Amino acid sequence: MTDTHLLPLHNFHASNGARFVPFGDWEMPVQYTSILEEHKAVRKAAGLFDVSHMGEFYVFGPQAAEFLDKLLVNSIAVSAPGRAVYSPMCSRNGGVIDDLIVYRLSSETFLICVNASNVEKDYGWFHQQAERWGLEVEIQDQSEEYVLLALQGPKAALILQAAGFKSVSKLARFSHIFVSFMGVKCLIARTGYTGEDGFEIYTPIAAALELAEQLMQAGGDYGLKLCGLGARDSLRLEAGLPLYGHELSDQISPLQAGLEWTVKFEKKDFIGKNALSEQLQEGFLRQVIYFKLNGRRIAREGTAIINDSGVRVGEVLSGTKSPILDCPIGSALIDSHALTDNLAVDLRGHVISIQRVIPPMQKL
């Protein structure tokens, strides 16, 4: 039996009223006040999340860029130092092994952020492919070396500047810089997972508590709140951002998930290219959609999607309540032939029509 891991800042969260839940092998803050309050804080002001359960790999060497270009569907080699790239990582059948962010630190050095539940699987996959291709590349798992804080919301940049990080004002989206804090080097990236402006801060553990406290103090006048996994999930679903194991999986390709913009077919080769090319040319049998519902009942994962005839044509992937729309929202995997049908969810015999929407839903 695997022991539950505590975040390096566990005591900080506990002292700030966090309610914890098991999430994979981690004990994570799910909320501090209420999910509704934390969600709205991110949309209107800012929220601070601890996502240190995420994994971090270093990939470096003369052929590191070539390696990542073959490994991922998006283009990595053309990215300049200081940039970040979001990309799914596919198997040969086009299914997604994981989705991750690549930070190019220099011409031969990359930092990769992977999903917490996939660290061991991804690390093995990276090494397996490097060995198969015989490329000159080194891969290191440094997941236990970092605390990762996500500062998200329209006032995030103002809070970082008030905390002393003046240089972030000129940082472009999906770019990153290194800053010095308490004598250590931290990476600040203008990325995020909420549909708002935001920053992710990678800091060595030794400086993490001081950094979190300094950010909370600087954000006091701006409405900054600590936020947990509950708000993180409702925010990302409202924005139409996929969660691995739900809108992306080994059975759902980037094309089916609506992430065709990440798949760079112009590259000479990458894992999954042939299978994805076939999907693009021949079409695919299922597709991810987003929807909202009238009423109060949430359609949870696994709920059946049916057509006018009552035939099951899909199932819900994620479901929650949107604090901004004040109604249930969700995502679903639907048979492609049924996309033009009038669709509904079957909530234990109660049939409720779904209204298809195009994210970001908070802007509807």
N, C-alpha and C positions, 0 to 999 in steps of 0.2 A: 504493500500500500504506500502510495506516494505521500510524503509529508506536505502539509500546506505551507507555502512560502509567505512570509510577511514582507511587505514593502519596507525599504529602508526608512521611510518616513511614517511608519505605522503609528508610532506614539504621537506624532504631530497630528495625524488625522483623528486619532482617538480623543486627544485633548480638545479638538475642535468639534466634537460631537458627531463624528462619523458613525454611520451604521454600516456594518461590514457584512458581506456575503461571500461565499466561496465562488470563485470564477476560475475554472480550470484548476490549476495547482496553487492558486493564489487566494489570499484573503484580501478582498478589495472593498474600498468605500463605495457603497451604492448610492448613498445620499447623506446630506448633513442636515438640511432643513426639510425641504420637500422637493421632489423631482420637478414639479410645476414651477416653483420659485427659482430653482437653479436653472432650468431651461430658459425661462424668461430673462434671467439675468444675463445669459450669454447672448440672447437676441438683442437686448437693449443696452447692455453695458459690457460686462466681461465675467468670465468664469475661469477658475484655475483647477485643472485636472491633474492628478498624478497617474501617469500611464507607464510607470516604471516596470510593469510586467512585460512590456514589449521587449523583443530581442534585438540585439545589435551585433552585426558582423562587420569586421574589417576585411576588405578584399584589396590586395595590392600586388604590384609586380608589373613588369614590362608589358604583359599581355592581359592585364586586368580588364581594360576597357573592351578588348575583343571577347574575353570570356563572358562578361556581363551582356554584351550584345547578342551572343549566341544563346545565353541562358534565358533572357527576358524578351517579351514581345515588343516592348518600346525601345526606342533608340537611346543608347547610353553613350556610345563612343563620341557622338557629336556634341554632347553636353560639355559646357565649359566648367572649369573649376569655380566653385561658388554657387553652382546650380544644383537643383534637386529634380528628380524625375520619378513620377509615379508609374508603376508597371505591374501588371499581372505576370506571374511566372507559370508557364503551362507545361503539361506533360505532352507526350507525342500525339495523344488523341485529342488535344485541344482543351481538355479540362484544366481547371486552375489548381495548381498546387498551393499557391499563396499569392497575395498581392502585397506589394512592399514599396518603400521609398528608397531611392538611391541618391546619396549625397556625394557629389564629386569633390573631394577635398584637394586633389592635385591631379596631375596628368596620370599618375600611376596608383593613386590611393582613393578608395571609395568606402564610405560608411553606409551600411544597409540596415534599415529598420524593418523587422519582420514581425508578424503576428505572434503573440505570446504562445498560443496553442501549437504553433508550428515550428518553434525554434529547433527542436531536435530533428524533425523531419527535414526542414530546409537545410540545416547544416550538413546532414548526410547527403542530400541531393546536390548541394554545391560541390562537395568533395568528389562525389561520384562522377559528375560531369567533367570536372577539371582533370580527373585522372583519365577519363575516357578520351578526352580531346588532347591530352598531353601538353597542355598550355602551361607557361611559366607564370604561375599565380599562387599566392599564398592566401589562405582563408583562416581567420581567427574569430572565434565566438567570444565577444566581450560583453555579453548581456548582463553579467553580474557587476560590471564596473560602473554602470551609469544609473542615475536617476533621471527620468524623463518627465518634465512638467509641460503641460499644454495650457497656454494662456490664450483664451479664445473670446472674441467679441469685438464689437465696433470700437471699444475704448482700449483694446489690448495694447496698441502702439503707444498711446498716451501713458499707460501705466508703466510699461517698460522704460520709457524715457524718464518718468518720475522716479523710477527705481535706480536711475543712473546709467541706463543703457541708451545713450543718446543716438548712437549710430544706427539703431533699428529704423529710424524715421525714413531713411533712404533705401531700405532693403526692399527689393522687388519681391513679388509673390513667387514662390518656389525658388527662392535664393536663400543662401545662408552665409553667416559670418562667424568668426571666432571672436570671443570677448574674454577679457580677464576678470575674474571675480574671486576674491579672497586668495589670490595667488595661484589659482588654477585656471585652466583653459576650458571654457564652455562654448558649445556650438548653439547658436540661435538661428532657427530656420523659420521663414514666413510660410508655414504650411499649416494644415489643420484638418479637422474631421467633423466640423459642425456646420459648414455652409456660411461661416462668418470669417472676417479677417482674423488672423490669429498667428500665434508663434508656438513652436515647439522648442524646448530648451533642454539640451543634453548636458548634464553636469556631473562631474565626479561626485561620489557619495559624500566625501568629506565636506563639501560646500553646500550640499543640498538643503539642509535645514535652514541655514542662514539665508539662502536664496529664497526659499518658500516664504519665510517670515518677512523678508524685505519686500517681496512682491505683494503680499497681503497688506502690509502697512502702506505701501505706495498706492495700492488700489482702493484704500478705504474711502477716499473722497470721490471715487469714480463708480462706486457701486459693485466692486469686485466681490464675488462669492466663491467659496470652495464648492466644487461640483463633483458628483460621483458618476458611477457607471449608468445609473438610470437616466440622467439627463443626457449623457453622452449618446446613449442609444436613441432616445427620442429626437435629439438634434440631428443625428446623422441620417435617420430615416426620413425625417421631414425634408432634409436637403437632398435626398435621393442618393446618398453615398453608400456603396455596398459594404456589407460585413461578411468576412470570409466564413464559410459554413452556412450562409444564408443566401444572399444574392450572388455569391461566387462560391464555387466548390469544384471538386473533381468531376462533377457531372454537369456543371454550367460553365460554358466558355465565356471569354470576354465579349464575343460577338452577341451571344444570347443575353448577356447582362447589360447590353447597351454601351459597352466600353470599346467600340470599334475604333475610336480615336486613339487608343493606346497601342493598337496593333499596326506596326510599321512593315507592311508587306514589301516595301521597297528595299528592305535589308536583304543581303544575299542569303542569309539563312538564320533561323532561330528555332528552338524546340517548339514544335506544334505548328509550324508554318504550313506544312502540307495539309493537315487536318483542318486548320482554320481557313485555308484557301478553298478547300472543298465546301465548307459551310457557306462561305461567301458566295460561291458560284451556284451552289445547288439549293441554298436556303437551309434553315434549321428548323427542327421539329417543334422546339419550345422557345419561349422568349419571356424575359422578366419584364413585368409591368408594375406601375405604382398606382395606388387607388386611395380614395377616401370613402367613408360610409356616413350615412345619416344615422342619427340616434346616438346611443352611448355604448353599445356593445362592441368590444374589440374582437377582431378576427385574429386569433393567435396562429402561430406557426403550425402548419399541418392541416388547417381548416380547408375543407373542399371548396373549390370554385366550380360552379355549375353553369350550364347554358340554359336557354329558354325551355328546353326539353327535360331539364333536370339531370342531364348527363354530366358526369364529372369531367372537366377539361383542364384542371390544374389544381394547384394548392398554394396556400399562403406560405410565404417564406419568412416574413417578419410582420409584426403587428403591434401597434401601441396607440396611445392618444396623442394627438398634436395639440400642445398647449396654445399654439398660435391660431390654428383653425378651429379649435375647440370641438374636435370631432375625431373619431377613430380614423387612422391611416394605416397603410400597409403596402407590402410588395407581394407579388405572386409570380409563380412560374406557370405559364399558360401554353397549351397546345397552339401552335401558330395558326392552324386552320380556324380556331375559335376566336381570334383577336377581334373580328368584326361583329361578333355576337353580343347580345345583351347578357352580361355576366352578373352573377350573384354569389354571395357566400352562403353556405349552409351552416348556420350556428345552432346545432342540435335541433334541427327541424324548423328553425326560423330562417326563412329565406330573405336576405336583404340584398338589394341591388348595389353593385359597386359602381363608383364613378371614376373612370380612369383619369389620371392627372399626370402632367409632366413636371417633375421636380425642377427647381426647388419649390416645395409646397408652401414654405413660409412666405413666399412672394406672390402667391395666388391672390 
